[in-house]
Amino acid sequence: MLKAEPRVISSIMGLYEPKFVSEMKGRGIIWFATATTIAEAKAAEAAGADVVVAQGMEAGGHRGAFHPDEAERQAVGLMALLPEVVDAVVVPVVATGGIADARGVAAALLLGASAVQIGTGFLRAPEAMTPPPMRPDLPGRKHTRL
Ligand SMILES: Cc1cc2nc3c(=O)[nH]c(=O)nc-3n(C[C@H](O)[C@H](O)[C@H](O)COP(=O)(O)O)c2cc1C
Protein backbone atom coordinates (compact mmCIF):
# COMPACT_ATOMS: atom_id res chain seq x y z
CA MET A 1 0.00 0.00 0.00
CA LEU A 2 2.79 2.39 0.92
CA LYS A 3 4.62 1.78 -2.35
CA ALA A 4 1.44 2.49 -4.35
CA GLU A 5 1.15 5.88 -2.56
CA PRO A 6 -2.64 6.30 -2.82
CA ARG A 7 -4.21 9.60 -1.72
CA VAL A 8 -6.04 7.79 1.10
CA ILE A 9 -5.70 4.55 3.06
CA SER A 10 -8.60 3.38 5.23
CA SER A 11 -8.64 0.96 8.13
CA ILE A 12 -11.18 -1.26 9.87
CA MET A 13 -11.07 -3.62 12.89
CA GLY A 14 -8.26 -1.78 14.65
CA LEU A 15 -5.48 0.74 14.13
CA TYR A 16 -2.19 0.73 12.28
CA GLU A 17 1.12 0.49 14.15
CA PRO A 18 2.87 3.84 14.82
CA LYS A 19 5.66 2.99 12.35
CA PHE A 20 3.15 2.42 9.55
CA VAL A 21 1.32 5.64 10.47
CA SER A 22 4.50 7.70 10.32
CA GLU A 23 5.39 6.14 6.94
CA MET A 24 1.89 7.03 5.67
CA LYS A 25 2.28 10.60 6.93
CA GLY A 26 5.75 10.87 5.43
CA ARG A 27 4.26 10.06 2.02
CA GLY A 28 1.38 12.49 2.48
CA ILE A 29 -1.21 9.68 2.54
CA ILE A 30 -4.44 10.53 4.37
CA TRP A 31 -5.70 7.98 6.93
CA PHE A 32 -9.45 7.29 7.24
CA ALA A 33 -9.96 5.12 10.36
CA THR A 34 -13.24 3.28 10.85
CA ALA A 35 -14.63 3.35 14.41
CA THR A 36 -17.79 1.75 15.82
CA THR A 37 -17.71 3.28 19.32
CA ILE A 38 -16.70 6.60 20.89
CA ALA A 39 -13.66 4.97 22.52
CA GLU A 40 -12.50 3.59 19.16
CA ALA A 41 -12.96 7.02 17.55
CA LYS A 42 -10.85 8.69 20.26
CA ALA A 43 -8.17 6.01 19.96
CA ALA A 44 -8.09 6.47 16.18
CA GLU A 45 -7.65 10.21 16.50
CA ALA A 46 -4.92 9.78 19.14
CA ALA A 47 -3.12 7.34 16.82
CA GLY A 48 -3.03 9.97 14.07
CA ALA A 49 -6.14 9.32 11.96
CA ASP A 50 -6.90 12.28 9.70
CA VAL A 51 -10.58 11.31 9.40
CA VAL A 52 -12.79 9.07 11.54
CA VAL A 53 -15.43 6.97 9.78
CA ALA A 54 -18.22 6.47 12.33
CA GLN A 55 -19.77 3.14 11.39
CA GLY A 56 -23.18 2.30 12.84
CA MET A 57 -24.26 -1.28 13.50
CA GLU A 58 -26.49 -1.16 10.41
CA ALA A 59 -23.44 -1.34 8.14
CA GLY A 60 -23.42 -4.06 5.53
CA GLY A 61 -20.33 -6.12 4.75
CA HIS A 62 -17.81 -6.36 7.58
CA ARG A 63 -18.33 -4.29 10.73
CA GLY A 64 -15.12 -2.53 11.71
CA ALA A 65 -15.22 -3.14 15.49
CA PHE A 66 -11.75 -3.29 17.07
CA HIS A 67 -12.49 -6.17 19.49
CA PRO A 68 -14.48 -9.16 18.19
CA ASP A 69 -15.36 -10.29 21.74
CA GLU A 70 -17.03 -6.96 22.53
CA ALA A 71 -18.49 -6.16 19.11
CA GLU A 72 -21.94 -7.61 19.72
CA ARG A 73 -22.34 -5.92 23.13
CA GLN A 74 -21.16 -2.59 21.70
CA ALA A 75 -23.49 -2.44 18.69
CA VAL A 76 -24.63 1.19 18.34
CA GLY A 77 -26.91 2.57 15.63
CA LEU A 78 -25.42 5.28 13.41
CA MET A 79 -27.80 8.11 14.38
CA ALA A 80 -26.96 7.59 18.08
CA LEU A 81 -23.24 7.07 17.51
CA LEU A 82 -22.62 9.89 15.05
CA PRO A 83 -23.24 13.04 17.16
CA GLU A 84 -21.29 11.52 20.06
CA VAL A 85 -18.30 10.82 17.82
CA VAL A 86 -18.53 14.30 16.25
CA ASP A 87 -18.36 15.78 19.77
CA ALA A 88 -15.55 13.46 20.87
CA VAL A 89 -13.03 14.15 18.12
CA VAL A 90 -11.65 17.20 16.33
CA VAL A 91 -10.97 15.56 12.96
CA PRO A 92 -13.72 15.36 10.30
CA VAL A 93 -16.19 12.49 10.66
CA VAL A 94 -17.62 10.41 7.82
CA ALA A 95 -20.96 8.73 8.64
CA THR A 96 -21.70 5.20 7.47
CA GLY A 97 -24.15 2.39 8.13
CA GLY A 98 -27.68 2.13 6.80
CA ILE A 99 -27.55 5.24 4.61
CA ALA A 100 -29.22 4.42 1.31
CA ASP A 101 -30.98 7.59 0.17
CA ALA A 102 -30.96 11.39 0.42
CA ARG A 103 -32.87 11.41 3.74
CA GLY A 104 -30.07 9.44 5.37
CA VAL A 105 -27.44 11.75 3.88
CA ALA A 106 -29.31 14.84 5.11
CA ALA A 107 -29.73 13.39 8.63
CA ALA A 108 -26.04 12.50 8.87
CA LEU A 109 -24.93 15.96 7.71
CA LEU A 110 -27.32 17.56 10.22
CA LEU A 111 -25.76 15.47 13.01
CA GLY A 112 -22.31 16.82 12.17
CA ALA A 113 -20.91 14.45 9.55
CA SER A 114 -18.57 16.00 6.99
CA ALA A 115 -19.45 13.32 4.44
CA VAL A 116 -21.19 9.97 4.18
CA GLN A 117 -20.08 6.55 2.96
CA ILE A 118 -22.54 4.15 1.32
CA GLY A 119 -22.02 0.43 0.83
CA THR A 120 -25.16 -1.69 0.48
CA GLY A 121 -27.05 1.03 -1.42
CA PHE A 122 -24.57 0.76 -4.28
CA LEU A 123 -25.26 -2.95 -4.70
CA ARG A 124 -28.14 -1.79 -6.94
CA ALA A 125 -25.70 -0.06 -9.30
CA PRO A 126 -25.09 -1.88 -12.60
CA GLU A 127 -21.34 -1.77 -11.89
CA ALA A 128 -21.85 -3.96 -8.79
CA MET A 129 -23.26 -6.76 -10.97
CA THR A 130 -25.40 -7.95 -8.05
CA PRO A 131 -27.35 -11.07 -9.12
CA PRO A 132 -31.02 -10.16 -9.86
CA PRO A 133 -32.52 -12.48 -7.20
CA MET A 134 -30.74 -10.44 -4.49
CA ARG A 135 -31.65 -6.97 -5.74
CA PRO A 136 -35.31 -6.55 -4.65
CA ASP A 137 -34.42 -6.95 -0.97
CA LEU A 138 -31.94 -4.09 -0.90
CA PRO A 139 -32.93 -0.91 0.96
CA GLY A 140 -33.48 2.45 -0.69
CA ARG A 141 -35.16 3.76 -3.86
CA LYS A 142 -38.76 2.77 -2.93
CA HIS A 143 -38.90 5.16 0.03
CA THR A 144 -36.70 7.93 -1.33
CA ARG A 145 -38.41 11.31 -0.90
CA LEU A 146 -35.65 13.88 -1.38
C1 LIG B 1 -20.35 -5.73 -0.34
C2 LIG B 1 -19.65 -4.85 0.65
C3 LIG B 1 -18.25 -4.86 0.69
C4 LIG B 1 -17.56 -4.02 1.60
N1 LIG B 1 -16.20 -4.05 1.61
C5 LIG B 1 -15.51 -3.20 2.43
C6 LIG B 1 -14.09 -3.15 2.41
O1 LIG B 1 -13.43 -3.86 1.67
N2 LIG B 1 -13.47 -2.28 3.25
C7 LIG B 1 -14.18 -1.45 4.11
O2 LIG B 1 -13.58 -0.68 4.85
N3 LIG B 1 -15.53 -1.51 4.15
C8 LIG B 1 -16.20 -2.34 3.33
N4 LIG B 1 -17.58 -2.38 3.38
C9 LIG B 1 -18.27 -1.58 4.38
C10 LIG B 1 -18.60 -0.19 3.85
O3 LIG B 1 -17.42 0.54 3.66
C11 LIG B 1 -19.50 0.59 4.80
O4 LIG B 1 -18.90 0.78 6.07
C12 LIG B 1 -20.83 -0.06 5.01
O5 LIG B 1 -21.21 -0.81 3.90
C13 LIG B 1 -21.83 1.02 5.29
O6 LIG B 1 -23.10 0.52 5.58
P1 LIG B 1 -24.22 0.26 4.47
O7 LIG B 1 -23.83 -1.02 3.79
O8 LIG B 1 -25.45 0.12 5.29
O9 LIG B 1 -24.22 1.43 3.51
C14 LIG B 1 -18.29 -3.20 2.48
C15 LIG B 1 -19.69 -3.20 2.42
C16 LIG B 1 -20.37 -4.01 1.52
C17 LIG B 1 -21.88 -3.96 1.50
The ligand as an SDF file (V2000), in Angstrom:
LIG
                    3D

 31 33  0  0  0  0  0  0  0  0999 V2000
  -20.3540   -5.7310   -0.3360 C   0  0  0  0  0  0  0  0  0  0  0  0
  -19.6540   -4.8470    0.6520 C   0  0  0  0  0  0  0  0  0  0  0  0
  -18.2520   -4.8590    0.6910 C   0  0  0  0  0  0  0  0  0  0  0  0
  -17.5640   -4.0230    1.5980 C   0  0  0  0  0  0  0  0  0  0  0  0
  -16.1990   -4.0480    1.6050 N   0  0  0  0  0  0  0  0  0  0  0  0
  -15.5140   -3.2000    2.4340 C   0  0  0  0  0  0  0  0  0  0  0  0
  -14.0900   -3.1460    2.4150 C   0  0  0  0  0  0  0  0  0  0  0  0
  -13.4340   -3.8630    1.6660 O   0  0  0  0  0  0  0  0  0  0  0  0
  -13.4700   -2.2830    3.2530 N   0  0  0  0  0  0  0  0  0  0  0  0
  -14.1850   -1.4530    4.1080 C   0  0  0  0  0  0  0  0  0  0  0  0
  -13.5830   -0.6820    4.8450 O   0  0  0  0  0  0  0  0  0  0  0  0
  -15.5270   -1.5050    4.1540 N   0  0  0  0  0  0  0  0  0  0  0  0
  -16.2010   -2.3410    3.3350 C   0  0  0  0  0  0  0  0  0  0  0  0
  -17.5760   -2.3810    3.3760 N   0  0  0  0  0  0  0  0  0  0  0  0
  -18.2730   -1.5760    4.3840 C   0  0  0  0  0  0  0  0  0  0  0  0
  -18.5980   -0.1940    3.8530 C   0  0  0  0  0  0  0  0  0  0  0  0
  -17.4190    0.5410    3.6630 O   0  0  0  0  0  0  0  0  0  0  0  0
  -19.4960    0.5900    4.8030 C   0  0  0  0  0  0  0  0  0  0  0  0
  -18.9030    0.7780    6.0650 O   0  0  0  0  0  0  0  0  0  0  0  0
  -20.8340   -0.0640    5.0150 C   0  0  0  0  0  0  0  0  0  0  0  0
  -21.2110   -0.8130    3.9020 O   0  0  0  0  0  0  0  0  0  0  0  0
  -21.8300    1.0190    5.2900 C   0  0  0  0  0  0  0  0  0  0  0  0
  -23.0980    0.5200    5.5840 O   0  0  0  0  0  0  0  0  0  0  0  0
  -24.2180    0.2640    4.4670 P   0  0  0  0  0  0  0  0  0  0  0  0
  -23.8280   -1.0230    3.7880 O   0  0  0  0  0  0  0  0  0  0  0  0
  -25.4470    0.1180    5.2860 O   0  0  0  0  0  0  0  0  0  0  0  0
  -24.2190    1.4310    3.5090 O   0  0  0  0  0  0  0  0  0  0  0  0
  -18.2870   -3.1980    2.4850 C   0  0  0  0  0  0  0  0  0  0  0  0
  -19.6920   -3.2030    2.4230 C   0  0  0  0  0  0  0  0  0  0  0  0
  -20.3710   -4.0140    1.5250 C   0  0  0  0  0  0  0  0  0  0  0  0
  -21.8830   -3.9590    1.5000 C   0  0  0  0  0  0  0  0  0  0  0  0
  1  2  1  0
  2  3  1  0
  2 30  2  0
  3  4  2  0
  4  5  1  0
  4 28  1  0
  5  6  2  0
  6  7  1  0
  6 13  1  0
  7  8  2  0
  7  9  1  0
  9 10  1  0
 10 11  2  0
 10 12  1  0
 12 13  2  0
 13 14  1  0
 14 15  1  0
 14 28  1  0
 15 16  1  0
 16 17  1  0
 16 18  1  0
 18 19  1  0
 18 20  1  0
 20 21  1  0
 20 22  1  0
 22 23  1  0
 23 24  1  0
 24 25  2  0
 24 26  1  0
 24 27  1  0
 28 29  2  0
 29 30  1  0
 30 31  1  0
M  END
$$$$
